[in-house]
Amino acid sequence: MRIGIDVGGTNTDAVLLDGRQVLASIKTSTTEDVTSGIVAAINGLQQQRAFDPAAVQAVMIGTTHFINALVEAHRLAPTAAVRLSLPAGASLPPMVDWPQRLVDAVSGRSYLVHGGHEFDGRHIAELDESELRKAAEDMGAAGVRSVAITSVFSPVNAEFEARAAEIIAAQLPDVAISLSHEIGRIGLLERENATVINAALRELAAHIVDGLAASVSGAGITAPLYLSQNDGTLMDVDFARRYPVATFASGPTNSMRGAAVLSGLDTCAVVDVGGTTSDVGVLRQGFPREATTDVSVAGIRTNFRMPDVLSIGIGGGSRVRGTAVGPDSVGYELTSKALVFGGDTLTATDLAVAAGRAEIGDPSLVAHLDRDLVRAALDRIAADVSDVVERMRTSAEPLPVVAVGGGSVLLPDELSDAGKVHRPENYAVANAIGAAIAQIGGEVDRVYAIEPGRREAVVEEAKQEAVDRAIAAGASPASVGIVDFDEVPIPYLPGNATRIRVKAVGDLQLGA
């Protein structure tokens, strides 16, 4: 058996699975400290379907802790950015495009040092170790507690980042160090931004992961704990402590993976309607289509793995004013503020209940609502969601639509432009199911200088490396397969340079 848990801004959903069979599911309100909401969800599963905690083989959690911390600029560690690039790369310093409130929140300091590589691995300049030691001395005096190290083209050659980490760790042994080649892709500023964000969250990650582990063990469960990543795969708790930035989009990703399993469709548009937002993404071969451009997170451009998702401020907790719905929401206070629960705020959930689309709370408390107003507001919601689905299409081919999430009762059975809406069984907890059935992945994203006649050998080498990374992360070797492959020639670089990206995925090897 497995337990999947997804923590959203409004609800914490949990499921108990035996293989792909849902034995129990529950939706509870997210608590302010989040972890107590997880405990309540596990207890709710136990009450609904009694199980032996020792029979649980794994617990998978998708959490909003880290993205919320960044958006709120709260609980971020004093962080320094070290860029190995001189004499190049000095015109735009680290964090140059960050909102000032976030620079202040991380007490942002930056250092430029000689080093870096060309696209083919040749040195721009030799690493200046004396500059690094001087920078480390200044960091120590300034109270820096986390360091992000970025070198030019480090995804091609990471030797300078690794050596810089050794030098800084020798002088500042208590400082957490994040390396850009382990986090972002080709593209200096965006990769550096992602690494600085990761570094700023390292302290919080240790605290949160320990809290999540304690909430699970407190329920008597000794099984391994995994966290969901942005690409629909899993990471263990040690990985999560080092790379909290990898959890940012786990919510919509879990919902899309769950939708694929529940609907049986591996290529479709997924509309996940939660309590605060509606997230629309596209599945390809059962996995979310990844964003091919830079992704902005809290106003910061990054280029780490993120699903291609469009979000609008419409959810079950959205406030209603006339026929306007959202974007503000009552969030986790839905059960106390919505009219159907005796509150005084008209929400989208009240509209769904008044229209007979859902049985939530006390329907008599919304019987007085004007029917024309209810119909007009729900039509407005359907039109806005349909528009987003159309924007996510990349071809003229029809794209099936699957609606999941507790708030999907807001949607009609058919959207004007997108056609029939599939709403599978257990749609309300698709996010938790997506977490529970998540797999283990490995990825390679690198620029290769391909010699004549060597293309096939280089491609096979990249694919094998992705497979090896998935197995090393805990995937069952027999189940690993290539699910995504991109090969893009780079004409403005010499040497027949080609960017190759390969993603391999396999089933979690329990007990390994």
GIJOWO-V90933 format. One record per run of one state. SS is the DSSP state (@ for helix, = for strand, . for the rest). FROM is the first residue (numbers start at 1). TO is the last residue. If there is no record, write none. Layout:
SS FROM TO
SS FROM TO
//
This chain:
. 1 1
= 2 7
. 8 10
= 11 18
. 19 20
= 21 29
. 30 34
@ 35 48
. 49 52
@ 53 55
. 56 57
= 58 62
. 63 64
@ 65 71
. 72 78
= 79 86
. 87 99
@ 100 105
. 106 108
= 109 114
. 115 116
= 117 117
. 118 122
= 123 123
. 124 128
@ 129 142
. 143 145
= 146 151
. 152 158
@ 159 171
. 172 175
= 176 179
@ 180 182
. 183 187
@ 188 217
. 218 223
= 224 228
. 229 232
= 233 236
@ 237 242
. 243 243
@ 244 247
. 248 249
@ 250 263
. 264 267
= 268 273
. 274 277
= 278 284
. 285 286
= 287 288
. 289 289
= 290 290
. 291 294
= 295 297
. 298 299
= 300 302
. 303 306
= 307 307
. 308 308
= 309 312
. 313 317
= 318 321
. 322 323
= 324 329
. 330 330
@ 331 337
= 338 338
@ 339 341
. 342 344
= 345 345
. 346 346
= 347 347
@ 348 354
. 355 362
@ 363 366
. 367 370
@ 371 392
. 393 400
= 401 404
. 405 405
@ 406 410
. 411 413
= 414 415
. 416 418
= 419 422
. 423 426
@ 427 436
. 437 438
= 439 449
. 450 454
@ 455 472
. 473 474
= 475 475
. 476 476
@ 477 479
. 480 480
= 481 489
. 490 496
= 497 506
. 507 507
= 508 508
. 509 512
//
